[in-house]
Amino acid sequence: MGTLADSSLLNSQDERGFTPLMWAAAFGEIMMVEFLLQKGADPRTLARERESALSLASAGGFADIVNILLQHGVDIDSYDWNGGTPLLYAVRGNHTKCVEALLRCGADITFEADSGYSPVALAVALGHKKEDCSYKTLQLSCIVYSFILTWTM
């Protein structure tokens, strides 16, 4: 039987391709996330349908875990089987703290999922239910748009 020092056990994947780190991130288990990362878990591993620990934490609204994973070199714009990114899932769940963390680290606000929605478009489409995320993503979108206009003129 392996030990936690054995990275093959630490990064083992179940039938869905989830690692222990992914499960901990998905359920908001911050102490377990920290422990697994300290022991050498790979935060960049993708599951069978391209889910990542970052996308799972973002979907769950676990901003502290999102911040920890961002400090460990994860791909901020990784996308899953249907083109969903961590930012898109954070916007969909109206997880403002996750949205803010992802935007601060440079998440792509223009990447479109297979549904045709970018994070900005989704925030607008969800309207009144998602006004916090709509405001944050639209505010950043306006800044980016203003920059592009001044840069190209």
N, C-alpha and C positions, 0 to 999 in steps of 0.2 A: 504494500500500500504506500502511495506517495505521501509526501508532506507538503506543507505550504511553501517550503523552500524550492520545491519542484515546480518550475514554471509551467510544465505541461499540465499539471493538475490545476494550477492557479488560473490558467487560461483555457481550460477545457470547455468545450461547447456542448450543450445539450442538443436534442433533436431539432430545435428551432435555430440553433446556432448561438444561443445566448450563453454568455460566460457568467461566472458568479458576480463580476463587476456590473454587468448589464442588469442582472436581477436586482442587485442592491440599489443601483441608480433608479430603476423603474419603480421601486417601492419606497424611495426616499430614505434609505438607510445610510445616513451620512457617516456614522462611525464605521460601518462595514466598508463603505466606499474608500474612506481614508486608510483603513487597515489593508485592504486589498491593494491599493496603489502603493502603499509603503512596502508591501511584500513583493511588488514587481508585476502586478496585473497590467496587461497592455490595454490602455484606454482607447486605442485606435482600432481595435478588433471590430469587424462588422459581422452581424448575424446573417443567417441564410437569406433573408429578404432585405439585407443591407441596413438593418436597424443598428444604431450605435448607442453606447451608453449616454452620450450627449443628447441624442434625439429622445431617448426614453425619459431622461431627467427633465428635459424641456417640456415634453408632453404632460408630465406629471406635475409641473410647476415647482420643481425642487431647485430653487435659485442657488442655494448654497452648494449643492452638488454640481450644478452647471458651472459655477465659478471655479470650483476645484478642478473639474475636468478641463476647463479652458486653460488652466495653469499647467496642464500636463500634455500639451501639444496635440490635442485632438483636432480633427478637421472640422472647423466650424460650419462649413457648408456641405458636409456629407449629406447625401440624399438616399432615401430608401427606395423600395421597389416601385412606388408610385410618385416619386419625385419630391416627397416631403422632406424638408430640411428641419433642423432644430428650431430655427426662427419661425418657420411656418407653423410648427406644432405649438410653440409658445404663444403665438398670436391666436391660433385657433382656440386654445384653452384660456385665453385672456390672462395669461401669466405675466403680468407687467414686469416683475423683477427679473424674470428670465429674459424677456424681450430686451430690457435695458442692458443686461449683462452681455447678451449676444451682440447687440448693436455697438456697445462700447468696444468690443473686440473685433469689429469689422464684418459681421455677418452680411451676406449679400441680400439686399432688400428687393432685388429685381429677379432673382431666380424663380422660374415658374415651375410649379408641380405639374403632373400630368393633367390635373383638373383645369389648368390654365391660370390658376391663381398664383400671384406672387404674395409675399407676406403683406405688402402694402395693400394690394387689391383685396386680399382676404379680410384685412382689418376694416376696410371700407365696406365690403359686402356684408360683414356681420353687424355693422352699424351700431345701433344703440346698445346692444348687448356687450359690445367690445370697445366701448368708447376710450378706455384707458390705453389699450394697445393701438387703437386707431390713431389717437392723438400722438403717441410716441413715434409710430412708424411714419405717419404723415408729416410730422415735424421734421424728422430726419430726411424724408423724401424731398421736402421743400428745400432743405439746406443743400442736398445733393443736386437737385434740379437747378437751383440758383447758381451753384458753383459751375455746373456744366454750361449754363447760359453765358456766364461771364468769361469762362475759359475759351469758349468757341467763338466769341465775338471779337 
